[in-house]
Amino acid sequence: MAVVTSARAVVRPRRLDRSRAAGVLLVLPSLLYLTLFVFIPVIKAITTSFTVRDRDDAGNYTYRVGLDNYAQLATSETLRANVIFTVLIAVTSVAIVFCIAYVIALALRFGRGPSARFLGRIYIVPLFIPSVIASYAMITFLANHGFVDGILQALGLPDGVFPKIVFDWKGIVITQVWLSLPFMTVLLSSVLLEISDSLIESARDVGASSWQIFRHIVLPLSAPGALIGVTFMFLGVIGGFTVPYLLGPNAPQMLGVSMVYYMTNYFEPYIASTQAVAIFLLSLVAAVYYVRQQFKREVR
């Protein structure tokens, strides 16, 4: 009996070692990918942001470690305006998309009839259109002397009646809303589908109105998933480049565009890295919130 027990004790550690080795092998590709494309670039950007380049009277450069780049980010009117502009664009786009997508998701979840089926077929179309094509469409459609402006002038309206949308903050917001709406609607629809029909019917049986059902059942149950979707969209907008670059104004600029300009046009990689760290910190706030929400859902 003792021999059998000892044999089992030997077999179990071997099985545990094999399972651990298999787990490490499965995790290794993801860890390698994160190390090469996330951890190393982030560490390099952070170290570069603390590098200060000074130039003497003879034109020679010297390098030191300091907080001058971050001080410039906080004190420079242009850079400070870029940070505020980026946050405002992200918050505005997310708020508009959430409101529209939530209404569409409610219609898809509780709506009946041909209108709901038609809406379910067309809302997902922008999901298959690249951001470059969408930006070009906005330029040709909404720019001054574009398609809409041309129709207004053909109708006899004076030039300048059509507001400036393209190459302005409004063009960025409209395009971001158009591109992000399908993704947010899909996520909210999946969240609303998790709400049981029997729960809704039980509330109606006891005399609850549609507003009471929405306020006390639908909204609380869908809030955690909806906030996760908001977090994902915020991360996508705040680090965006294509749409702000093609449709945004020259000043202020979103941080992604400003970072590239400082890197390529002004040859200031240290200020550019500082802006990259600012984007990372803003994204980190949203990421921490997402992780906390996921942890709360798992605990429940």
C-alpha positions in Angstrom: 0.0 0.0 0.0 2.8 2.4 0.8 4.5 1.5 -2.5 1.3 2.4 -4.4 1.0 5.7 -2.6 4.5 6.7 -3.2 4.1 5.8 -6.9 1.1 8.1 -7.1 3.0 10.9 -5.4 5.7 10.6 -8.0 3.2 10.6 -11.0 1.3 13.6 -9.8 4.3 16.0 -9.7 5.3 14.8 -13.2 1.8 15.5 -14.5 1.9 18.9 -12.8 5.3 19.7 -14.3 4.0 18.8 -17.7 0.9 20.9 -17.4 2.9 23.8 -16.2 5.3 23.4 -19.1 2.4 23.2 -21.5 0.9 26.4 -20.0 4.1 28.3 -20.3 4.5 27.2 -24.0 0.9 28.4 -24.7 1.5 31.8 -23.0 5.0 32.3 -24.4 3.9 33.6 -27.9 1.6 36.2 -26.4 4.2 37.2 -23.9 6.8 37.6 -26.6 4.5 39.6 -28.7 3.6 42.0 -25.8 7.3 42.3 -24.9 8.4 43.2 -28.5 5.5 45.5 -29.5 4.2 46.9 -26.1 6.6 46.7 -23.2 9.8 47.6 -25.0 8.3 50.5 -27.0 6.6 51.9 -23.9 9.8 51.7 -21.9 11.8 53.3 -24.7 9.2 56.1 -25.0 9.3 56.8 -21.3 13.1 56.9 -21.2 13.2 59.1 -24.2 10.7 61.5 -22.7 13.1 62.1 -19.8 16.0 62.9 -22.2 16.6 66.6 -22.6 18.7 67.9 -25.5 20.5 71.2 -25.0 22.3 73.2 -27.7 25.3 75.4 -27.0 26.4 78.6 -28.9 28.6 76.5 -31.2 25.7 74.4 -32.3 26.8 71.2 -30.4 24.2 69.1 -28.6 24.4 67.8 -25.1 22.0 65.4 -23.5 20.9 65.0 -19.9 18.1 63.5 -17.9 15.3 65.9 -16.7 11.7 66.9 -16.6 12.0 69.7 -19.1 9.9 67.9 -21.8 7.1 67.4 -19.4 7.4 71.0 -18.2 7.1 72.1 -21.8 4.0 69.9 -22.3 2.4 71.6 -19.3 3.5 75.2 -20.0 3.5 75.4 -23.8 0.2 76.9 -25.0 0.2 74.8 -28.2 0.9 71.5 -26.5 -1.5 72.1 -23.7 -4.2 73.0 -26.2 -3.5 69.7 -28.0 -4.0 67.7 -24.9 -7.3 69.4 -24.0 -8.4 69.1 -27.7 -7.7 65.4 -27.7 -9.6 64.8 -24.5 -12.6 66.9 -25.6 -12.8 65.1 -29.0 -12.6 61.7 -27.3 -15.3 62.5 -24.7 -17.6 64.2 -27.2 -17.3 61.3 -29.7 -17.9 58.7 -27.1 -20.9 60.5 -25.6 -22.6 60.9 -29.0 -21.9 57.3 -30.1 -23.1 55.9 -26.8 -26.5 57.7 -27.0 -27.2 56.8 -30.6 -25.9 53.2 -30.3 -28.0 52.6 -27.1 -31.2 53.8 -28.8 -30.4 51.5 -31.8 -29.6 48.6 -29.5 -32.8 49.0 -27.6 -34.8 49.1 -30.9 -33.0 45.9 -32.1 -33.6 44.2 -28.8 -37.2 45.1 -28.1 -38.4 46.3 -31.5 -40.6 44.3 -33.7 -41.7 44.6 -37.4 -39.9 45.4 -40.7 -38.3 48.7 -39.5 -36.4 46.9 -36.7 -35.3 44.2 -39.2 -34.2 46.8 -41.7 -32.3 48.7 -39.0 -30.6 45.5 -38.0 -29.3 45.1 -41.6 -28.0 48.5 -42.3 -26.4 49.8 -39.0 -23.4 47.4 -39.4 -22.4 48.7 -42.9 -19.8 51.3 -41.7 -18.0 48.5 -39.8 -16.7 47.3 -43.2 -15.5 50.7 -44.5 -11.8 51.6 -43.8 -11.2 54.8 -42.0 -9.3 56.3 -44.9 -12.2 55.7 -47.3 -14.6 57.2 -44.7 -12.4 60.2 -44.3 -12.2 60.7 -48.1 -16.0 60.4 -48.3 -16.4 63.1 -45.7 -14.1 65.4 -47.5 -15.9 65.0 -50.9 -19.3 65.1 -49.3 -19.1 67.7 -46.5 -16.2 70.0 -47.4 -16.8 73.5 -48.6 -17.6 73.4 -52.4 -18.2 69.7 -51.9 -21.3 67.7 -52.7 -23.7 69.1 -50.2 -22.4 72.7 -50.6 -22.7 72.3 -54.3 -26.4 71.3 -54.0 -27.1 74.3 -51.7 -25.5 76.7 -54.2 -27.4 75.1 -57.1 -30.6 75.9 -55.1 -29.6 79.5 -55.1 -28.3 79.8 -51.6 -25.3 82.2 -51.2 -21.8 80.9 -50.7 -20.8 80.4 -47.1 -24.2 79.2 -45.8 -22.9 75.7 -45.4 -20.9 75.5 -42.1 -17.3 74.5 -41.9 -17.2 70.8 -41.0 -14.2 69.3 -42.7 -10.8 70.4 -41.4 -12.4 71.3 -38.2 -13.3 69.5 -34.9 -16.8 68.7 -36.2 -15.4 66.6 -39.1 -13.4 64.5 -36.6 -16.4 63.9 -34.4 -18.8 63.1 -37.2 -16.4 60.6 -38.8 -15.5 59.0 -35.5 -19.2 58.6 -34.7 -19.9 57.1 -38.1 -17.0 54.6 -37.8 -17.6 53.7 -34.2 -21.3 53.4 -34.1 -21.6 49.8 -35.5 -19.0 48.5 -33.0 -20.8 50.1 -30.0 -24.2 49.0 -31.2 -23.0 45.3 -31.6 -21.6 45.4 -28.1 -24.7 47.0 -26.5 -27.0 44.6 -28.4 -25.1 41.6 -27.0 -25.4 43.1 -23.5 -29.1 43.7 -23.8 -29.6 40.2 -25.1 -28.3 38.9 -21.8 -31.4 40.4 -20.1 -34.0 37.6 -19.8 -37.4 38.0 -21.5 -39.0 36.4 -18.5 -37.7 39.1 -16.2 -39.2 41.8 -18.5 -42.5 39.9 -18.7 -42.6 39.5 -14.9 -42.2 43.2 -14.4 -45.0 43.9 -16.9 -47.3 41.4 -15.1 -47.0 43.3 -11.9 -47.9 46.6 -13.7 -44.5 48.2 -14.4 -44.5 50.7 -17.2 -42.0 50.7 -20.1 -40.1 53.6 -18.4 -40.0 51.7 -15.1 -38.7 48.6 -16.8 -36.0 50.5 -18.5 -35.0 52.5 -15.4 -35.0 49.7 -12.9 -34.1 46.6 -15.0 -32.6 47.3 -18.4 -30.4 50.2 -17.5 -28.8 48.7 -14.3 -28.2 45.3 -15.9 -26.7 46.8 -19.1 -24.6 49.5 -17.4 -21.4 47.4 -16.7 -21.2 46.1 -20.3 -22.0 49.5 -21.7 -19.3 51.1 -19.7 -16.8 48.6 -21.0 -17.8 49.5 -24.6 -17.3 53.2 -23.8 -13.8 52.4 -22.5 -12.8 50.6 -25.6 -14.1 53.4 -27.8 -12.3 56.0 -25.7 -9.1 54.1 -26.2 -9.6 54.0 -29.9 -10.4 57.7 -30.4 -7.8 59.1 -28.1 -5.0 57.4 -29.9 -6.4 57.8 -33.4 -4.3 59.3 -36.2 -5.9 58.7 -39.7 -9.2 60.6 -39.1 -7.7 63.5 -37.2 -4.9 63.8 -39.7 -7.1 63.9 -42.8 -10.1 65.8 -41.3 -8.8 67.8 -38.4 -7.6 71.5 -38.2 -4.0 72.6 -38.3 -4.3 73.9 -34.7 -5.1 72.6 -32.2 -4.2 69.0 -33.1 -5.0 65.7 -31.5 -1.9 64.2 -29.8 -1.5 61.4 -32.3 -1.1 63.9 -35.2 1.0 66.3 -33.1 3.3 63.6 -32.1 4.0 62.6 -35.7 4.6 66.3 -36.7 7.1 66.8 -33.9 8.9 63.6 -34.9 9.0 64.1 -38.7 8.7 67.9 -39.3 10.3 69.5 -36.3 12.8 66.7 -35.6 11.9 66.7 -31.9 11.7 63.0 -30.9 11.9 63.8 -27.2 8.8 66.1 -27.3 7.1 63.5 -29.5 7.9 60.7 -27.0 6.5 62.9 -24.2 3.2 63.2 -26.1 3.2 59.5 -26.6 3.6 59.0 -22.9 0.7 61.4 -22.3 -1.5 59.3 -24.7 -0.4 56.2 -22.8 -1.3 57.7 -19.4 -4.7 58.8 -20.6 -5.3 55.3 -22.1 -4.0 53.7 -18.8 -6.8 55.5 -16.9 -9.4 53.9 -19.1 -7.6 50.5 -19.1 -7.5 50.4 -15.3 -11.2 51.2 -15.2 -11.9 48.4 -17.7 -9.9 45.9 -15.6 -11.8 46.9 -12.4 -15.1 46.4 -14.2 -14.1 43.0 -15.4 -13.0 42.0 -12.0 -16.3 43.1 -10.5 -18.2 41.1 -13.1 -16.2 38.0 -12.4 -16.7 38.4 -8.6 -20.5 38.6 -9.1 
